[in-house]
């Protein structure tokens, strides 16, 4: 078979259990479910970090955050770091990105010259720019989230202003109809679906597939949703009944046996510098079910957009030689553990993300082996016949694409979390197929969960005498893997 094309669908803040193919009883994801039926569904796929930039940098470099250096949002991926699109481009691929990339800070001042900076776009200094960017030969960017993302710049913002009259839209919670929870950034948006950034990402991906060129291609179609604010177009929000949404996975008193920062987040309304996760004091079950409904509505729109792009792939006669992946950078708490959004909490709701892979000539099925998002880069390079750079720490899981039930890897995935402003959140976490252990060195505290008996991580067993031997075994494995991941490579300016 000729070297395959690659079409990667990427989402922001999408937890695995929000899709029908991952067991959600309320999801409306027929296109993704069909994709899953024809490919491999990875049951235990974990991100290296719980927030956007570190996880995305791991996806693009095949490295742990402590190796690529992006340990929290707001820290740019250093120039010159070998990336997946760069290696593919050097191997003869056409590389193009549509949507969110987020390898440099979006809130940085224009003085930093970061192409994803809203300030740089507002200053008019990005007019005519389409790349290159971290190995992508061409890019079409979105910046920001929610119904006002078009105001943040990027090619999407310019497109909205050129093709619509945003002044005629009545946006924001005060203008929204239907139930709303403004405290949780949740309402039905009057932004037309045709002008939504999910629709724009699909439109631009379809356009690329009309004229992909003679080279094999790597197309990265990256949706900013279902990241908060939870403001899907009103017509999509109306399709979901909040009363039908399941309650969050939480239990009174569960955080009393967890490290101190869980309790801190519950007693203070918000920690803007700690990652954003918090417990709004007046948010009840009805509000959280409304959030879940709007979250599902945003995913339903993404699903329709994925269907449109896959249809274009078929119409162009490219499906037979294109590997299609669907995944995300991290999950969303949705009220689990009494918390919202994301942050430096090593919860399964944040770290377990979907990975669906449909590869021409490969198998279909479900893979239970534990995999990590830093292993996607070496896998795609393996399929492309390209050697991974020496910097890559992950290994190819191509064997699972050929036999999903095969034994593969070391049976665990390592995640590491920081907050650039709050050292208590620093942790290292190991996920196995049936367990999770986390260690917070600056608190001298930890977490241990039996995922078979307690899949939603409500009962911390770390200090239970009956589980001490298993805890110590997992902690030793965590230490071994953490030591291998700590491959810091500061740039040398001279031989000595």
N, C-alpha and C positions, 0 to 999 in steps of 0.2 A: 504494500500500500504506500502511496505517496505520503510525504509528510503531511500530517493533518493540519487543517486550520483550527484555530481556537476561538471560541465565543464564550466569554466569561460574563455571567450575570452576577452582579455584586450588590448587596443591600447594606444599609446602615441600621444597626440596632435591631436585628431580626433574630429572635430566639427560635431554636429548632422546633419546639413543640407548638409553634403557631401555624404550621402547615398541615394540610390534610394528610400528606404522605408520611408525616411524623406523628400522626395520631390525633390531631386536633379535631374535635367533633363539631366545631363551629366555623372552621375555615372554609373559604370559597376559593380554592386554588386548583381548578381542574387542569389548567395547562401545566403547572408544576407537578401535579400528580401524574399526568401522562408522561412527562419527562422522566419522573422517578421510575415509572413502570418500565421504561425502556432503557434504564441505566442502573447505576449502582447508588444506593442510598447509604450514606455513612452514618451509622447510628451513634457513634461516639467520637465526633469530630470537635476538637476544642481549639479555641483561640489562645494565643500566647499572652494576651492582656485583655482587660475588660473595657478599654476605651479606644476611640477611633485610631488616632495616629500611630500608637505603638503596634496595634494589631495589623494595620494596613502595611506598615513598614516591614513587619515579619512576613506577610503574604508576598510582598514584592521582592524581598531580599533572601528569604529562606533562613533568616537568622532570628535568634531570640532578641528581645528588646535590649538586654544588657550587652549584646554584641553590636547591634546596629546603632545603639545610642538613643533611640527615641523611646524614652521610658515613660513619657506622659504627653498629653496634648500640649501644643505650644512649642514643641522642640522639633525643628526641621530635620528631615533625613539628610545627612551630610552629602555633599556633592561628591560624585565619584564612586559611590557605593554601587557595586554591580546589582542590577535589578533584572527581574524576569523579562520585561519588554526589551531591555537593552541587549541581553544575551540573545533573545530571539531575533532582534533586528540584526545583530552581528552574524546570525546564522541564516540570513536571507529572508526573514519574515517582514511583512508590512505590519506596523504596530500603530494602533489608533485607540484612543480612549474617548468615551462620551460619558459625561456626568461628573460625579464627585471622585476625586483622587485623594486629597487631604494628606499629602506628604510634607506640606509646609503650612504654617499657621494662617488661618483665614482672618484673624483679628490683628495681625501684625501691622505696623505702620508702613506707609508707602516707602519709607527710607530703606526698608529691608529688601525691596525688589522681589518679593515672593509672588509668583504668578497667581496664587490662590488667595491673595490678600484683597479683601473688599476695598481697602483704602487705595490700593494701586489701581483697581478698576475705576473707582470713583474719581481718581485724578486724571483719567483718560489716557493713562500710559500703557494700557493693554490693547488699544485699538489696533486691529490687524494681526494680533499675535495668535498663533495656532500651534505653538511648540517650536522646537522639541522640548520634552520634559521627562526627566528620569527614564529615558529609554523609549518613551513614546515619540514617534516621529511627528505625529499630529495629535492634537487634543481639542475637545470641545467641552468646556468646563461648566459645571454648576457650582455655586458657592452658597452655603447656608441651607436652612431648612424651613419648612412650613410655608404658609400661604404668602409670606412676604419675601421668599428667597430671591425673587426676581429683582428686589431692590439691592441685593448684596453684590451684584456684579456677575461676572462670568459671561460666557457666550449665551447661556440661557437667559440671563437678565436682559441682554441686548435684544435677543430675539423677541421676548415678550413686549418690550417697548416698541419694537418695529412692527409688530403684527397685531397688537391689541391696544385697547384704551384702558389701562389699569385704573385711571381716575374714575371710570364709570363703575368699577366694582366696589361693592360695599364689603370691606374686609374687617376682620377683627371680631372679638366676642360680642361686642355690643350690637353689631349688625347681623349676627348669626341667628338663624331660626332653630327651633328644636331644642332638645336638652343640651346643656353645656356645663362644664366645670372649669371656669377660667383659672382657678387656683392651680389646676393640674394641666394648664395649657391645652385645654380640650374643648373644641366646638366644631360645628359644621361650617366649612368654608364656602363662601360664595365664589371663590375662584373657579372659573370653568375648568372642567376636566381636560379640555383640549389645550389649556394653557398651563397645566400642572407640570412640574418638573419630571414626574414619572413618564408622562406622555411625551414630553420633549426628548427624554433619553431614548425612548423607543423609536420616535420619529427619526432621530439622527442615526441610530443604529440601522434602521431599515434603509435609510439613504446610503449609508456606507456599503451595505450588502448589494445594492444595485450596481455598484461599480467598484468591486474590491481590488481589481487589478490582477496581474498575472502571478504575483508572488503568493505563497501561503500567508495567511494573515492571523494576527492576534488582535481581536476586538474585545475591548473591556467596556461593558455597558453597566454603569454604576449608578444605582438609584439612591438618592439622599434619604428616602423613606425606608421603613416606618418610624424613623427617629422622631422624637418629640420636637415641636408641638404636634399634638394629635389633632390635626385639622384637615381631614380628607375632604374632597369635594362633597357637597351636600348630597348629591344623588347617590354616592357610594355609601356615605354614612347612613342614609335612610334604609339601606338593605340589611342592616344588622340591628337586632333587637338587644339592647343592653341587658334586659332581664334574662336572656338566654345565655349570657356569658358566664363562664365558671368563676367562682370566687378565687381570689389570690391564694397561693400556697403560704399560709402563715398560721401561727398558733400563739395564743396569749402566753407570754413568758418565755418564748423560745430563745430570745436574745439574751436572757439573763445568764445563760451558760456559754455565751460566745464572747470573743474578745471585746474590749471596752468600746471600740469605735462603733459597733452595732448599736449599743445603747445610746451613745452620744448622738448618732444620727436620728434616733427616735425622739430625743428630748429637745433637739434644736430644729427649727423649721428648715433651714437650708445652709449648706456649706459651699458657697460658690467656688472656693479654691480647693475643695476636697473632692471634686469630681462631679458634684451636682446631685448625688443621691440623697434623698431626705424623706421624711414622713410629714406631709402637710397636716397640720393639727386638726383640720376640720374635714378631712377626706374620709368619707364613709364607703360602705360596700357599693352603694348605688353609683357614686362617683367613679369608683374603680372599675365597675362593670361598664360604665360609659366609655372610659378610657380603653378598655379591652375591645369594645365594639368598634371604636374609631381606629384602633390599631389594626383590627381585622379588615376594616374598610380600606385602609391604606395598602394592605397586603393584597387585597382583591384587585385593586387598580394595578399594582405591580404585576400580578398574575396575568391580567389581560394584556399588559404591555409585553411581557415575556412571550405570550402566545402570538402577538403580532410579529415580533422579531423572528420567532421560530417559523412562522408562516412565510416570511420573506426569505429565510434561509432555504426553505423547501422550494419556493418559486424560482429562486436563482439557481437551483440545481446543485447547491453546495452542501446539503445535509449529509450526503453519503460520505463526505471526507472532512467533516467538521466535528471536533470534540466540543461538547457543550457542558459547561459547569455552571452550577448555581450555588452561591454561598453568601456569607456575610462576615462583617468584621467582629461583631459581638452581639450580645442579646440585650434584653430589657427586663427590668425587675417587675414592672406591672403590679406593684403592691406586694409581691412576695417578700417575706421576712419584714413586712411593714415598711418597705422602702420603694422608691420610685426611680425611674430613669436608669442611670448607670453609675459607675464609680469604682473605686479600688476595693471591691468586695469580690472574693473568689467564689461567687455563687454559680451553680450550674445554670441558672437562668441567664447569666451574663456570659459564661464561658463556652457553653455548649451551643454550637451554631450548626445550621444545616450545611451539608455538602452533598450535592447530587451531581453525578458525572455520567454523561452518556457519550461513550467513545466508540467510533465506528469499528466494528469487528470485535469489540470487547463483550463482556458478559453483562447480564442484568441480574439484580438481586440486592441483598442487604448485607452490608459489611459490619460486623460487630467489633472488629479490631479497633483499637484506640489510635486515632490519628490527630495531627496538629496542622494548623493553617500554615506553618512554616514548611510543611512538606509538599505543598501544592507546587511550588516553583520547581523543585527537582523532579517531580512527577511529570509536569508538562515538558520540561527539557528532555526527559527520558523519551517521551512520546515523539518529540521533535527530532531526536537523534543528536541533540546538542549536549555537550559536556557541561556540568554545573561548575560555576566558579569555586575556587578553594574556600571562599568565604561562607558557602552554604553549609548550614548545620543540620538541616533536615535530610531525610532520605526518601527516595521515590517509593510510592506505594502502588506502582503499576501492577504488581502482582495481585492486588485486590480488585483491580479493574478486570483482570482476566479470570480470577476465581474469588468472588466476594467472601466466601467462607474460609479462605485460607488463613493459616496462622501467619502473622506478619508483625514485624517490629518488636519492640521491647515491652509492649503491653501497657504503656503509660504515656501521658502527655504532661509536659511541664508548662505552667503559666507563672508569670511573675508580675507583681503590681506595685506601683509607687503612687504617691501624690507628691508633686513637686513642692508643695507648701506644708505638708503634714506628715512627718516621718512615721507616725504610728501606723499608717496604712501599708507600709512596706511589708510585702509577704512573698513567699514562694509556695506554690501549690502543685500537687501531683494528683492527676486524675487517672485511675485505672478503670477497667470495665465495671467494677463493682464497688469502688471505694474512692473517697477523696480525703486527702490530708493537706492541711495548710499550716504554715508556721509564720508567725509575726515576730521577727527577732527583736524589734524595738519595744514590744509589749511582753516578751517572754510568754507568749500565749499561742494557742493553736486551735484547730478544728479537725475533727475526724467524723466521717459519715459512712454508714453502710448504705450504699445506693440501692441495693436490692430491697432491703426492708424499709428504707427511708429515702425514696428517690428525690424528694423535694428538700432534703437537708434541713430538717426541723429539729433533730435530736443530736446535739454535739456530744460525741463520745470521747473526746480527746483526754479528759481527766478521769475517765471511768477505769477503776482497777481491772475490771474484767477484760478490757480492750487494750491494756498497756502493751502486751507483747506484740499485737498486731500494729499498734501505733508506732512502736519503736522500729519494727521492720520497715514500715512505709516511710518513716522519717529517714532511715538510712538510705533508702532508695531515692528519696527526695534530695538528700545531700549529694549523692553521687551524680544525679542528673543536673542539679544546680551547678556543681563544679564544672561539668562539661560545657554548660551553657555560658559560663562567664568568660567569654573570649573577647575581651576588650581590645580594640585595635586603634588607639589614637594615632593620628597622622604624624609621621616623623618628618622633620624639616631638614635633617642632616644625618649622616651615618652615625655620629656620636656627638 
